[in-house]
Amino acid sequence: MDKGIYYRLAGNGCMFLTLATCTSMAHSAMQKHLPSHPELELNNSLSFRYATIWNMFLQLFYSGLAFTCDLTAVLNKEEKISPAVRKFRFRIFHELVFPNCWGIAMFWPIYFFDRELIFPIATEIIIPTWQNIVVHGVIFAYVAWEMAFLPEVPRREEIRITPVLVMQITYIISLLFTKYIHPGAWVYDILGYLEGSVMFYLVFFSPLTLCVLGFYAQWAVRRHLFNFANTKLKQ
C-alpha cells in the first residue's frame, strides 16, 4: 500500500462532502428564493450550462470514485473494485479533472474586473461567498493535494488530451446553442459585454486554451508538488 493513500482519502472525502453540501444547499436556496426573486429564473433554467456546475459534478464523481478505490485498498478489499476501474480512476484525473480545473481559473480575472459580468451580487442569496470560494478556489487546492499524493504520474504517451478537448468543445457548443437557439442569451454576461470586439474571442476561447496548457503542465506541476508530498510522508 502506498504511503500517500491516507492523505488522498482525507482529501477526497472532504472534497466530496463539501461539494455535495454546496450542491444541496444551492438547490434548496434556489427553491426557497425563486418565487420571490423572479430575476433568478434565467439562472435556474441555465444552471446546467455553467462551466462551474460541469466542473463540480466532474469533481464530485472523481472524489467519490477515488475515495471508494482507496478505502477498499485500506480495508484489504481491493477485489471489490476491478483493476479496470482503478486504472480509469487515475486516467480521469489526468485527462479531465486536473486540466479542466485550469479553465475555471478564468473566473477570477473577470470577477475582479466586474463581478456583475460573471457572478452578479444578486446570486449570493443562492451561492454565498463561502460557497463561491469553494467552487472557484478550494478546487485548485484539492487537485494539487491529489496530484501531490498520487503514487505515480503516467508518462505522456500513456494518457490522451482527447477527453478534455471533447469536454471543452462540447461546452462551447452548449454556449452557442444557448445564445443562438434557446433561450437566446449568453450564459455569462461578460460574453454579451465583449461581443463584437477582439476581446470576445480571447475570453471565449481562453478556458479551452487554459485546459490544454493544464494538461501539458501537469508533469511539471507534479515535480514541484513531489517535494511537498515527500516531506509529509516522512513525518
Secondary structure, DSSP 4 states (H G I P E B T S, - for coil): --TTHHHHHHHHHHHHHHHHHHHHHHHHHHHHHGGG-GGGHHHHHTGGGSHHHHHHHHHHHHHHHHHHHHHHHHTT-GGGS-HHHHHHHHHHIIIIIHHHHHHHTTHHHHHHHHGGGTS-GGGGGTS-HHHHHIIIIIHHHHHHHHHHHSS----GGGS-SHHHHHHHHHHHHHHHHHHHTSS-S-SSHHHHHHTTSHHHHHHHHHHHHHHHHHHHHHHHHHHHHHHHHHHHHH-
